[in-house]
Amino acid sequence: MNPRKVLQVASREFLSTAATKAFVFGVLILPAMMSVLIFVLPRVMTATPPAVRGRVLVIDPTGRLVPSLAEALSPEAFIERSRELKEKIRKATEDRLPAPLIDQAERQGAFEQALGTVPQLVVEPLPPGEDVEHAKRALREKEDDEPRVLAVVQIDPDAVEPAGDGTYGAYALFLRKGVDDRITEQIERAVRDAIVDERVAGRGLDADELRVLMRVRGARTVTITETGERETNEILKAMLPMAFFMLLWIPVITGGQYLMTTTIEEKSSRVVEVLLSAVSSLELMTGKILGQMAVGLLLLAIYGGLGVAGLAAFAMLGLVDLSLLFYLAVFFVITYFVIAALMGAIGAAVTDLREAQALLGPVMIVLMIPLMLWFWIMREPDSMFAVVASFIPPVNMFVMMLRMTSSAPPPTWQVWLSILVGVLAVFGALWAAAKVFRIGLLLHGKPPTFRTLIRWIRMA
């Protein structure tokens, strides 16, 4: 095999894919969308929505809840709860998000945008015997001159004092179409708190004291590693496995499909016959695999670089073990060679994409297994399925990547044993693909089956 000819084929394969406008557009569209979501969308959505104004009708047979509801749904109570909630959000995120990110969210008004403007609600009691159906008709009426009726609350007679069997009643909430979910939550919370407070007061207890006793502040969570201790970032811990998995999965699948597509196009257009007059089938296959691997590495570098830059911008780079980037590159090379060999063999055996679907289907089903089961693998990285799948090509590198980024990374010997199995799988896949490539590249006619491909491997 002539290395110079292999490099020439690889260079041609890389440029024919990466230098096209479609590829450049496809590569840049995702970063552009992410930039819009991160930088542009928050600024566009900073416009303050109009304040909600309306009435809440209450049917209270107990006669004890209307004052509490009126106080809980007053503008002053909304302002105080918003202030407390904003402080809770900041305290809850201090241990999970870096300070620059929280400060940026405050500057852009993210907290205020999430909490909304202060609503202007008026609580109006209805007679205890009021027909609820009559009250609900107000929710359908169009009232332009006065605040519309936004909700009707019907309290059960035994909501505060239990019935004869000792069970408490509840309440029903009827809403006008289109009421903001945040308003609904506030009304529900106010009704629940008012009922509970009256129940507690009826037993001679202090509701505020009970809330203090039942409230537990968030604990400080620390992860112990070989190099020391660090604060546990729950958000990053949940996102990290999927992020690394997709960084591995997308370039591998993309590069493999490009290889299969270009092989089919060259075979159907007879270009491959001209190429085989200058290089051998093994040199052609090797060059095409290396060229598309460069395309995959380019994708990996772009998206991986964006991820690292984002972590560095938000002072979160220290929360990621940088050795994972090394393993990501190793896993990519191994997995790509296996998948590319399969895709290249399929491309050489057929003459159009429709014929390739029958052979490509089982391969894609196998590759979809870790994508469908990533959550369970991440939650139980030491399960029997996860451990066994770590040594079964071609999914072993995907599973191992998920396990390494989980909360319970596998021992080092399992990682390197999986790499060794992957390397052996590379040699086996390339050996089989080379035989299929040599026979199928110049054949035309009826598309082969898997049984035919196996016969070609045995014959060559």
C-alpha positions as CSV (number, residue, x, y, z in Angstrom):
1,M,0.0,0.0,0.0
2,N,1.4,3.4,-1.1
3,P,1.1,6.0,1.8
4,R,1.3,8.9,-0.6
5,K,-1.7,7.6,-2.7
6,V,-3.6,7.0,0.5
7,L,-3.0,10.6,1.7
8,Q,-4.1,11.9,-1.8
9,V,-7.3,10.0,-1.6
10,A,-7.9,11.2,2.0
11,S,-7.2,14.8,1.1
12,R,-9.7,14.5,-1.9
13,E,-12.3,12.9,0.4
14,F,-11.9,15.6,3.1
15,L,-12.1,18.5,0.7
16,S,-15.1,17.1,-1.3
17,T,-17.0,17.0,2.0
18,A,-15.7,19.8,4.2
19,A,-15.3,22.4,1.4
20,T,-18.9,22.4,0.3
21,K,-21.4,25.1,1.2
22,A,-23.9,22.6,2.6
23,F,-21.3,21.3,5.1
24,V,-20.2,24.7,6.2
25,F,-23.8,25.8,6.7
26,G,-24.6,22.6,8.5
27,V,-21.6,23.0,10.8
28,L,-22.3,26.6,11.6
29,I,-26.0,26.5,12.0
30,L,-26.0,24.9,15.5
31,P,-23.4,27.3,17.0
32,A,-25.4,30.2,15.5
33,M,-28.6,28.9,17.0
34,M,-26.9,28.5,20.4
35,S,-25.6,32.0,20.2
36,V,-29.1,33.3,19.5
37,L,-30.5,31.4,22.5
38,I,-27.7,32.5,24.8
39,F,-27.1,36.1,23.8
40,V,-30.0,37.4,21.7
41,L,-33.1,35.8,23.0
42,P,-32.8,37.0,26.6
43,R,-32.4,40.6,25.4
44,V,-35.4,40.3,23.1
45,M,-37.6,38.8,25.8
46,T,-36.7,41.5,28.5
47,A,-39.9,43.4,27.6
48,T,-42.1,43.5,30.7
49,P,-45.5,42.0,30.1
50,P,-48.6,43.9,31.2
51,A,-49.7,43.4,34.8
52,V,-52.5,41.0,35.3
53,R,-55.7,42.6,36.7
54,G,-58.8,40.7,37.6
55,R,-61.2,39.4,40.3
56,V,-61.2,36.1,42.2
57,L,-64.7,35.0,43.3
58,V,-64.8,32.8,46.4
59,I,-67.6,30.6,47.7
60,D,-66.7,29.9,51.3
61,P,-69.2,28.0,53.4
62,T,-66.8,28.0,56.3
63,G,-66.8,31.8,56.4
64,R,-63.2,31.9,57.6
65,L,-60.9,31.9,54.6
66,V,-61.8,35.1,52.6
67,P,-59.7,37.5,54.8
68,S,-56.7,35.2,54.5
69,L,-57.1,34.9,50.8
70,A,-57.5,38.6,50.3
71,E,-54.3,39.2,52.2
72,A,-52.3,36.5,50.4
73,L,-53.4,37.7,47.0
74,S,-52.8,41.4,47.6
75,P,-50.1,43.2,45.6
76,E,-48.0,43.7,48.8
77,A,-48.0,39.9,49.4
78,F,-47.0,39.3,45.8
79,I,-44.0,41.7,46.1
80,E,-42.9,40.1,49.4
81,R,-43.1,36.6,48.0
82,S,-41.2,37.6,44.8
83,R,-38.5,39.1,47.0
84,E,-38.2,35.9,49.1
85,L,-38.3,33.7,46.1
86,K,-35.6,35.7,44.3
87,E,-33.4,35.3,47.4
88,K,-34.1,31.6,47.6
89,I,-33.2,31.2,43.9
90,R,-29.9,33.0,44.4
91,K,-29.0,31.0,47.5
92,A,-30.0,27.7,45.8
93,T,-27.9,28.4,42.7
94,E,-24.8,29.8,44.5
95,D,-23.5,26.3,45.1
96,R,-24.4,25.0,41.7
97,L,-23.7,27.9,39.3
98,P,-20.7,30.2,39.2
99,A,-21.0,33.8,40.5
100,P,-20.5,35.4,37.0
101,L,-23.4,33.5,35.6
102,I,-25.7,34.5,38.4
103,D,-24.6,38.1,38.2
104,Q,-25.3,38.1,34.4
105,A,-28.8,36.7,35.0
106,E,-29.5,39.5,37.5
107,R,-28.2,42.2,35.2
108,Q,-30.4,40.9,32.4
109,G,-33.4,40.7,34.7
110,A,-33.8,36.9,34.4
111,F,-35.2,36.5,37.9
112,E,-37.8,39.3,37.4
113,Q,-38.7,37.9,34.0
114,A,-39.2,34.4,35.5
115,L,-41.3,35.7,38.4
116,G,-43.4,38.1,36.2
117,T,-44.9,41.4,37.1
118,V,-47.0,42.0,40.2
119,P,-50.7,41.1,39.5
120,Q,-53.6,43.2,40.7
121,L,-56.1,40.8,42.1
122,V,-59.3,41.5,44.0
123,V,-60.9,38.8,46.2
124,E,-64.7,39.0,46.2
125,P,-66.7,36.7,48.5
126,L,-69.9,35.2,47.3
127,P,-72.8,34.1,49.5
128,P,-72.2,30.6,50.9
129,G,-75.3,29.3,49.1
130,E,-74.3,30.7,45.7
131,D,-74.8,28.4,42.8
132,V,-71.3,27.6,41.4
133,E,-72.6,27.2,37.9
134,H,-73.9,30.7,38.0
135,A,-70.5,32.0,39.3
136,K,-68.7,30.1,36.5
137,R,-70.7,31.9,33.8
138,A,-68.7,35.0,34.8
139,L,-65.6,33.3,33.5
140,R,-67.0,33.3,30.0
141,E,-68.2,36.8,29.9
142,K,-66.3,39.6,28.2
143,E,-65.9,42.6,30.6
144,D,-64.1,45.5,29.1
145,D,-64.9,48.3,31.7
146,E,-63.9,46.5,34.9
147,P,-61.5,43.8,35.9
148,R,-62.6,40.5,34.5
149,V,-63.3,37.5,36.7
150,L,-60.2,35.3,36.4
151,A,-61.0,32.5,38.8
152,V,-63.8,31.1,40.9
153,V,-62.8,29.2,44.1
154,Q,-65.3,26.8,45.7
155,I,-64.4,25.7,49.2
156,D,-65.9,22.5,50.6
157,P,-68.0,23.0,53.8
158,D,-65.7,20.5,55.6
159,A,-62.4,21.9,54.3
160,V,-61.5,23.4,57.7
161,E,-63.4,21.3,60.2
162,P,-63.4,17.5,59.5
163,A,-66.6,15.6,58.6
164,G,-68.1,13.0,60.9
165,D,-65.7,10.3,59.6
166,G,-62.7,12.5,60.4
167,T,-61.8,13.4,56.8
168,Y,-61.3,16.9,55.5
169,G,-62.8,18.4,52.4
170,A,-60.9,20.2,49.7
171,Y,-61.6,23.0,47.1
172,A,-62.3,23.4,43.4
173,L,-60.7,26.0,41.2
174,F,-62.3,27.2,38.0
175,L,-60.2,29.4,35.7
176,R,-60.9,31.7,32.7
177,K,-59.3,30.5,29.5
178,G,-55.8,31.9,29.0
179,V,-54.9,32.7,32.7
180,D,-51.2,32.7,33.3
181,D,-49.8,29.6,34.9
182,R,-48.0,31.7,37.5
183,I,-51.2,33.3,38.6
184,T,-52.9,29.9,38.8
185,E,-50.0,28.6,41.0
186,Q,-50.3,31.7,43.3
187,I,-54.0,31.3,43.7
188,E,-53.7,27.6,44.5
189,R,-51.0,28.2,47.0
190,A,-53.0,31.0,48.7
191,V,-56.0,28.7,49.0
192,R,-54.0,25.8,50.3
193,D,-52.1,27.9,52.9
194,A,-55.3,29.5,54.1
195,I,-57.0,26.2,54.6
196,V,-54.0,24.7,56.4
197,D,-53.6,27.8,58.6
198,E,-57.2,27.6,59.7
199,R,-56.9,23.9,60.4
200,V,-53.8,24.5,62.5
201,A,-55.4,27.4,64.3
202,G,-58.4,25.3,65.1
203,R,-56.1,23.0,67.1
204,G,-54.5,25.8,69.0
205,L,-51.2,25.6,67.1
206,D,-49.0,28.3,65.5
207,A,-48.8,27.8,61.7
208,D,-45.6,30.0,61.3
209,E,-43.9,28.0,64.0
210,L,-44.8,24.7,62.3
211,R,-43.4,26.0,59.0
212,V,-40.1,26.9,60.7
213,L,-39.9,23.4,62.2
214,M,-40.7,21.7,58.9
215,R,-38.3,23.7,56.8
216,V,-34.8,22.2,56.2
217,R,-32.1,24.3,54.5
218,G,-30.2,22.9,51.6
219,A,-27.2,21.0,52.6
220,R,-23.7,21.6,51.3
221,T,-22.9,18.8,48.9
222,V,-19.2,18.0,48.4
223,T,-17.7,15.4,46.0
224,I,-14.6,13.6,47.2
225,T,-12.0,12.8,44.5
226,E,-8.4,11.5,44.5
227,T,-7.1,15.1,44.1
228,G,-9.2,16.6,46.9
229,E,-12.7,18.0,47.6
230,R,-14.9,20.1,45.4
231,E,-18.4,21.5,45.5
232,T,-20.9,19.2,43.7
233,N,-22.6,21.0,40.8
234,E,-25.9,19.2,40.3
235,I,-26.7,20.9,37.0
236,L,-23.4,20.1,35.5
237,K,-23.5,16.6,36.8
238,A,-26.8,16.0,35.0
239,M,-25.7,17.6,31.7
240,L,-22.1,16.3,31.5
241,P,-22.8,12.6,30.5
242,M,-25.1,13.6,27.7
243,A,-22.9,16.3,26.5
244,F,-19.9,14.0,26.1
245,F,-22.0,11.3,24.7
246,M,-23.3,13.5,21.9
247,L,-19.8,14.9,21.2
248,L,-18.8,11.3,20.5
249,W,-22.0,10.1,18.8
250,I,-22.7,13.0,16.3
251,P,-19.2,13.1,14.7
252,V,-19.0,9.4,14.4
253,I,-22.4,8.9,12.8
254,T,-21.9,12.0,10.6
255,G,-18.5,10.9,9.3
256,G,-19.7,7.3,8.7
257,Q,-22.8,8.4,6.8
258,Y,-20.7,10.8,4.7
259,L,-18.3,7.9,3.8
260,M,-21.2,5.7,2.8
261,T,-22.9,8.4,0.7
262,T,-19.7,9.4,-1.2
263,T,-18.9,5.7,-1.8
264,I,-22.3,5.1,-3.3
265,E,-22.2,8.2,-5.4
266,E,-18.8,7.3,-6.8
267,K,-19.8,3.8,-7.6
268,S,-23.1,4.7,-9.2
269,S,-21.4,7.4,-11.4
270,R,-18.6,5.0,-12.4
271,V,-16.0,7.5,-10.9
272,V,-14.7,4.6,-8.8
273,E,-13.6,2.8,-11.9
274,V,-11.3,5.7,-12.8
275,L,-10.0,5.9,-9.2
276,L,-9.2,2.2,-9.2
277,S,-7.1,2.6,-12.3
278,A,-4.7,4.8,-10.2
279,V,-5.0,3.2,-6.7
280,S,-5.8,-0.2,-5.3
281,S,-9.1,-0.9,-3.6
282,L,-7.4,-1.1,-0.2
283,E,-5.7,2.3,-0.7
284,L,-9.0,3.8,-1.8
285,M,-10.9,2.4,1.2
286,T,-8.1,3.5,3.6
287,G,-7.9,7.0,2.1
288,K,-11.7,7.5,2.2
289,I,-11.9,6.4,5.8
290,L,-9.0,8.7,6.8
291,G,-10.5,11.6,4.9
292,Q,-13.9,11.3,6.5
293,M,-12.2,10.8,9.9
294,A,-10.7,14.2,9.4
295,V,-14.2,15.6,8.8
296,G,-15.4,14.0,12.1
297,L,-12.4,15.4,14.0
298,L,-13.2,18.8,12.6
299,L,-16.8,18.5,13.9
300,L,-15.5,17.2,17.3
301,A,-13.0,20.1,17.5
302,I,-15.7,22.7,16.7
303,Y,-18.4,21.5,19.1
304,G,-16.0,20.4,21.8
305,G,-14.2,23.8,21.5
306,L,-17.5,25.6,21.9
307,G,-18.3,23.6,25.0
308,V,-14.9,24.2,26.6
309,A,-15.1,27.9,25.7
310,G,-18.6,28.1,27.3
311,L,-17.3,26.5,30.5
312,A,-14.3,28.8,30.6
313,A,-16.5,31.9,30.0
314,F,-18.7,31.0,33.0
315,A,-15.8,29.9,35.2
316,M,-16.9,26.3,35.2
317,L,-13.9,24.7,33.5
318,G,-12.5,23.5,36.8
319,L,-15.6,21.4,37.4
320,V,-14.7,19.1,34.4
321,D,-11.9,16.6,34.5
322,L,-9.8,17.5,31.5
323,S,-8.6,13.9,31.1
324,L,-12.1,13.2,29.7
325,L,-11.1,15.2,26.6
326,F,-8.2,12.8,26.0
327,Y,-10.5,9.8,26.3
328,L,-13.1,11.4,24.1
329,A,-10.5,11.7,21.3
330,V,-9.4,8.1,21.8
331,F,-12.9,6.8,21.9
332,F,-13.8,8.8,18.8
333,V,-10.9,7.3,16.7
334,I,-11.7,3.7,17.8
335,T,-15.5,4.0,17.3
336,Y,-15.1,5.9,14.0
337,F,-12.9,3.2,12.4
338,V,-15.4,0.5,13.3
339,I,-18.5,2.5,12.1
340,A,-16.7,3.8,9.0
341,A,-15.6,0.2,8.1
342,L,-19.3,-0.9,8.3
343,M,-20.5,2.1,6.4
344,G,-17.9,1.8,3.7
345,A,-18.7,-1.8,3.2
346,I,-22.4,-1.0,2.8
347,G,-21.6,1.8,0.4
348,A,-19.4,-0.5,-1.7
349,A,-22.0,-3.2,-1.9
350,V,-24.9,-1.2,-3.2
351,T,-25.5,1.3,-6.0
352,D,-28.0,3.8,-4.5
353,L,-29.2,5.0,-1.1
354,R,-32.5,3.1,-1.3
355,E,-30.6,-0.2,-1.5
356,A,-28.4,0.8,1.4
357,Q,-31.4,1.2,3.8
358,A,-31.9,-2.5,4.2
359,L,-28.3,-3.1,5.2
360,L,-28.0,0.2,7.2
361,G,-31.1,-0.5,9.3
362,P,-29.7,-3.1,11.7
363,V,-26.4,-1.1,12.1
364,M,-28.4,2.0,13.1
365,I,-30.6,0.1,15.5
366,V,-27.4,-1.2,17.3
367,L,-26.0,2.3,17.4
368,M,-29.3,3.7,18.8
369,I,-29.2,1.4,21.9
370,P,-26.8,3.6,24.0
371,L,-28.8,6.7,22.9
372,M,-32.0,5.2,24.1
373,L,-30.6,3.8,27.3
374,W,-28.2,6.6,28.2
375,F,-30.3,7.7,31.2
376,W,-30.4,4.3,32.8
377,I,-26.7,3.7,32.1
378,M,-25.9,7.1,33.7
379,R,-28.0,6.4,36.7
380,E,-26.7,2.8,37.2
381,P,-23.1,2.9,35.7
382,D,-22.1,-0.3,37.6
383,S,-25.1,-2.4,36.6
384,M,-24.5,-5.7,34.9
385,F,-25.9,-4.3,31.6
386,A,-23.6,-1.3,31.6
387,V,-20.5,-3.3,32.5
388,V,-21.1,-5.9,29.8
389,A,-22.0,-3.4,27.2
390,S,-18.7,-1.6,27.9
391,F,-16.9,-4.6,26.2
392,I,-19.3,-5.2,23.2
393,P,-18.3,-3.3,20.0
394,P,-19.4,-1.1,18.4
395,V,-21.4,0.4,21.4
396,N,-18.6,-0.2,24.0
397,M,-17.0,3.3,23.6
398,F,-20.4,5.1,23.9
399,V,-21.3,3.2,27.0
400,M,-17.8,3.7,28.6
401,M,-18.1,7.4,27.9
402,L,-21.4,7.6,29.8
403,R,-19.9,5.6,32.7
404,M,-16.8,7.8,32.9
405,T,-18.9,11.0,33.1
406,S,-21.4,9.5,35.6
407,S,-21.3,9.9,39.4
408,A,-19.6,6.5,39.7
409,P,-16.8,6.3,37.1
410,P,-15.5,2.7,36.3
411,P,-12.1,1.5,37.4
412,T,-9.2,2.3,35.2
413,W,-8.6,-1.3,34.2
414,Q,-12.1,-1.5,32.7
415,V,-11.5,1.7,30.7
416,W,-8.3,0.3,29.1
417,L,-9.7,-3.1,28.6
418,S,-12.6,-1.6,26.7
419,I,-10.1,0.4,24.6
420,L,-8.2,-2.9,23.9
421,V,-11.5,-4.6,22.8
422,G,-12.2,-1.5,20.7
423,V,-8.8,-1.7,19.0
424,L,-9.3,-5.4,18.2
425,A,-12.7,-4.6,16.8
426,V,-11.1,-2.0,14.6
427,F,-8.8,-4.5,13.0
428,G,-11.6,-7.0,12.6
429,A,-14.0,-4.5,11.0
430,L,-11.3,-3.1,8.6
431,W,-10.3,-6.7,7.6
432,A,-14.0,-7.6,6.8
433,A,-14.7,-4.3,5.1
434,A,-11.6,-4.5,2.9
435,K,-12.9,-7.9,1.5
436,V,-16.4,-6.5,0.9
437,F,-14.9,-3.4,-0.6
438,R,-12.7,-5.3,-3.0
439,I,-15.5,-7.4,-4.4
440,G,-18.5,-5.2,-4.2
441,L,-17.0,-1.9,-5.5
442,L,-17.2,-3.0,-9.2
443,L,-20.3,-5.1,-9.0
444,H,-23.7,-3.8,-10.2
445,G,-27.2,-5.3,-10.3
446,K,-29.2,-6.9,-7.5
447,P,-28.2,-5.5,-4.1
448,P,-26.6,-8.1,-1.8
449,T,-28.0,-9.4,1.5
450,F,-26.1,-9.9,4.8
451,R,-25.7,-13.5,3.8
452,T,-24.1,-12.4,0.5
453,L,-21.7,-10.1,2.4
454,I,-20.6,-12.9,4.7
455,R,-20.0,-15.1,1.7
456,W,-17.9,-12.3,0.1
457,I,-15.8,-12.1,3.3
458,R,-15.2,-15.8,3.2
459,M,-14.4,-15.9,-0.5
460,A,-11.9,-12.9,-0.6
